[in-house]
Amino acid sequence: MVKKSFFIITTLLLAVILISACGRSSDGFKTTSSGLKYKFHVKGEKDTLNVNLYDIVYVRMDYRVADTMLFQSGVTPISFQVKPGDVGDLQEGLLMMKVGDSATFAMPAEKFFINLMKYKEVPAVFRDYAELYVDIKVVALIPEPQALKDERAAAEVRKATEQDIIKKYIEEQNITVQPTANGLYYIEIVKGKGKKAEAGNRLKVHYKGLLFDGEVFDSSYDRNKPVTFTLGNGERLPAWDEGFALMAAGGKARFIVPSALGYGAEQRSKVKPYTPLIFEVELLEVTD
């Protein structure tokens, strides 16, 4: 009976130890359910502001590999808006913090450079390191200004209603062509008789960009200066790579462009996030 009781107690103690160790590594880091490793050094006062999505934060931030410092922000804090990111990246860590907190986060270099810093690839110097350590202190924050909240809310409305807006426009303009698989409406105005445009070709084009209400937001005609680009290289909007690939030199066309093939969630001058567009284009020249 004593042996049985001892076995039960030992098992329970072992379970407690394992549960306590869950999410905690031997180097003092804890791990979130999504895999972000973190360690707090200083906790701010209880009544200081918590970091929330879309706040503008002022931070001092260093990043390093092991004990080799790679970047230091210095005395002047870095400021940026906290926007939604992938779970497990630094955004998740920031949302655990408040003003006055300092902490270290450990993550794969890919998470930091591609997800947060928006690099196309991890810089070569960092590729051999399994983890990148980010030391960060939240110095101050400004809650999301009301004007930005209003802009974000309006963008969400445009995003939710974009397809209805495009459908209504197509019906009102009596457009009968079917969209491509990506949603581009290609309307041929003049069939080109010259060289067919193919990926890798250098194109010279004139264009006029319009909003659905007819307002011109950009025009090479107004500048009297055609633009040149390489087709299929992503130098221009996805709609251009897809639309001009359907044309030959001398051709004219109209592209009706969903925002996914245009500027997407970005604000570009008069073009608000999630705004469908119209391009009236002319393919002047195709060269190898």
JOWOVEN-V556292 format. One record per helix or strand. SS is the DSSP state (~ for helix, > for strand). FROM is the first residue (numbers start at 1). TO is the last residue. If there is no record, write none. Layout:
((SS	FROM	TO) (SS	FROM	TO))
//
This chain:
((~	2	21) (>	24	24) (>	30	31) (>	37	42) (>	50	50) (>	56	65) (>	68	72) (>	78	81) (~	90	94) (>	98	98) (>	102	107) (~	109	116) (~	124	126) (>	132	142) (~	146	172) (>	185	190) (>	196	196) (>	202	210) (>	216	219) (~	220	223) (>	227	230) (~	238	244) (>	248	248) (>	252	257) (~	259	261) (>	268	268) (>	271	271) (>	277	287))
//
